[in-house]
């Protein structure tokens, strides 16, 4: 069978069934079988450069994913397509299988974000899984900066992101993870059962650039220790795939610091195979981490496209 013959969420199902850290979570929910109709969703976005600006040329979806239209609200980059990912459920539940596929054609420029945080609810059986595939063609520019992931107490969440980026393209990908609803209940802070988050990068011809996997099991391994989270609560992992000369300029401007009193630590280093940079941030509060990610984002914009960031939205 060809790839098109399989449902889009097949990869989300496969990675969950084959990941060793999820072997003990293969039981089925009593309410509705995992991966059943109502538990699966997908979104395919294709953005292309046409007549001097980027347009949303392809859109396929199945609830709970939804996108309404591309907006052109960035005064610094009027040709940039801004796309807001919407989920009609507002959360992920046990047995959910979601798939997101984003493709940027040559010279396309886009900013993709979410309408709110991804909340992963408490689970008694199985797990929630999401697969993401991001393809960025020659000379394209993509900012993929969704709101944070909030894993509730006893949640089980698996995420796998595959990146295919051309040598002349730029991709800025951010993933922010909160410790849970720490102001809601003391046991919510690092109360998730397991979070597994993988990211891999390759060239369009299949040549592997890098791979990273983060597995968090707070009930099995202490989070409050040096080398893990220590006294910090919020974590951001920002991946920049960019041509080597641009990555070097950005790295020269990316500071590193450890401020225990202020509750913030951050720094950047090179990805292997001249793929770009990885920028990591730790903070005690989400606002601190998001602000530091925004600073790095501003540097990327200036060095890659020569534009400044617009003012932050009032609701962010």
N, C-alpha and C positions, 0 to 999 in steps of 0.2 A: 504493500500500500504506500502511496505517496504521503508526504507530510500533510498536504491539504486534506487528505481523507480522515485525519484524526481531528477530534474536537480541539479547539485552541487551548483548553485547560488541561490537556493530557499531560504536558510536562509538569504542571503543578502536582498532579496526581502521582506521576512517576517518581519525582524527587522525594516526595513524602514516603512512598512505599520502599524506596531504596536507601534512604539516609539512615545510617545505623543508630543515630541518636533518637530516632522516632520509632524504632522497632517495638518499643513497649506501648505505643499509642495507636495501634492499628485497630482497636475495638471500634465498633460502630455506635453512633449516637442512638438513643432510644427514640428520639423524636422523628428524625429523617435521615436516611442513609447518606453518608458522605458522597459528594460528587453527584448527587441526584439533581433533577430539575428543581430549581429554586436554590440550590447550593453552589451553582456554577455560574460564572460570568466572564466576559472577555471584552476587550476594547482594542481595536486596531486603528491606529492613526497614521496617515501618510501625508507628510507636508512637503510641498514643492515650491521652488522659486519660479514665479511667473510674473511677467510684466512689472518687474522692479520691486516686488514684495513676495513674502511667503504666504501661501494659501493652504488651507486644510483641504487637500485634494481627495483624501480617502478617509472614510469613517464607517466602521462596522462595530456594532456593540450588542451586548446582551446584558440585561440587568444583573447586578446592580450598577454597573458602570454606565456613565452617561457623559457626553460632551455636547454643548449646545452650539458653539461656533468659535472661530478664532477672533480675537479682539486685537485692535491696534491702538493700544492705550499708552505706549511708551514713547514719550516725546523725544527722548534721546535716540531711539531707534524706531522710527515710524514704520519701517518695513517689517519689523519683527512681529511674528504671530504669537500672541499670548493665548494659551489654552489652559482652561481650568478643568481638572478631572473631578467629576462628581460621582459619588456613590449614593444611591437612593436609600440604602440601609443605614449608612453612617457608621458601620462597624463590621467586624469580622466575627463569625461564630464557628463553633465546632463543626467540622465537616465541609467548610467552605473551600472552594477551589477557584481561584481567580487568575486570569492571564491578561497581561498588558503587552502590546506590541507597538512600538513607536519607530517610524522610519522617516528620516530626513533625506531628501534628495540633494543633489549637488547645489551648493550655494544657498540652500535654504537656511533661515535663521528663525529660531523659535525659543520661547520660554514656556515651560510646562510646570504647573504646580497643582496642588489639590485645594479643594474648597475648605477643608478642615483637617484635623488630625485623623490618623487611622487608629481607631480604638479596637483592640482585640479583647473580646469579652471572656469571662471565666468559662472554663470547660470541664466537663465531667468525663468526656469520652473523645477519642480521636484528636484532631488538631485542625488548624486553618493553614492553608498554603497559598502562596502567590508566586507566580513566575513572571518575570519581566524580560523582554528582549528589546534592546535599543540599538538601532542601526543608523549610523551617521556617515553620509557619503562625502565625497571630496569637497573641500572648501565650505562645508556646512558648519553651523554653529548652533549648539543646543544647550540650554540651561534647563536642567531637570531638578527642580527644588521643591519637593512636596513638603507638607507640614509633618510634624513628628509622628512617630509610632508610639502609642500608649498601651502597653500590655497590662491588662487588669490581672488581679490576683488569680492564680491557678490557670492562666492562659497558656496556650501552646501554639507557637507561631513559627512558620517556616517561610523564608523568602529566598528566592534565587534570581539573580539578575545577570543576564548575559549581554555584553557590550560588543558591538562590531563597529569599529571606528576607522575611517580612512586616514592615511598618514597626514593629510593636510587639513583634516577636520578638527573641531574642538567640541568636547563634551564636558560640561560641569555637572556632576551628579552628587547630590547631597542626601544623606540619610541620618536623621536625628532620632534617637531612641530615648524616651523618658523612662524613669524607673517604675512607672505606674502612677496611680492617683495618690501620690504621697500625702497630699493635704486632705484626702477623703477619709483615710483610715490608716493607722500605723502599719498594719500588715500588708498594705498595698505597695509599699516601697520595696522594690525587688521581690515582689510576691508572685511573679510569673513562674510557671513550672519550667518552661523551656522556650528559648528564642534561638533560632538558627538562621543566620543571614549570610548568604554567599554572594560574591560579586566576582565575575571573571571578564577579562578583556581580550579581544583578538582583532586582527586585521580582517578585512573582507575576504581575503584569500584563505583564512583559517589559521594563520600563524598566531600562536598563543603569545600574549603579552604579559599577563599577570593573572593571579587568582588569589582571593582572600576569603576566608570563612571564619565567622564569629559565632561561637556556640555559648549561650549563657544559660546556666542551670543554677539559679540562686539557692535552691534547697539542697544541692549537692556540693557546691563550692562557694565558699564565703566571698561575698562581693566587697566587703569592707577590709581589703588588704592591699598592701603595696603591690603594684603590678597589675591590679584589676581596677576597681573603682576608688579604692581608698576612701576619702571623705567626699568624693564627688557623686552626683546623682544622674546627670544627663550627659549623653555621649553623642558626638557628631562625627560621622565619617564622610569626608568629602573627597571625591575622586575627580581629578582633572586629566583628561586625555587631550593632549595638544602637541603641535609640532615642537621639536626640541628647543629651537631658539626662543619661542614664546614661553615655554615652560621654564626655561632658565631665567628669563626676566622676571617672571612671576615669583619664582623661588627666591630670587634676590630681594624681593620686596616683602616676602612673607616672614613676619617675625615669629619668634618662639619665646614662650615665657611660662613660668610656673608661679602663680600667685595664690598661695594657700590661704592667706588672709581674705583675699577677695573671692576665693572659691572658683578659680579659673586656671586652666592649663591648656596650651595649644602649641602646635608646631607642624611643619611640613617637611616631607622628604620625597626623594625621587622614586617613581615606580620603575620596575625593571624594564629592560629592552627599550629605553628612551620613550616610554609610553606617556610620560607626564609626571604628575605629582599626586600625592595623597596628603590631605590636610586633616588632622584630627583635633577635636576640641573636647575637653571635659569641663563641666560646670556644675554648680549646685542648683541653679535655676535655669529653666528653658530659655528665658529671655536673654540671659547672658550668652548662652551658646548660639542662639540664633543671630545675635548681634555680631559675634565674632565670625560666624559663617558669612554674614553679609559683607563684612570688611574684606574677606578673601574674595568673595564674588565681585566686589567693586574693582579689585585689582585685576582680576581676570578680564572683566569687561574692558577696562582701560587698555590693557596690553594686547588683547586679541582684536578688538573691533574699534578701539579708540573712542568709546562712548562712556558716559557716566551713568550711574544708576538713577532711576527716578526716586522720588521720596517714598518712604514706606507707606503701604496702605494703612489707613486709620485702624482697621480691624486686625492688623498684624503688629 
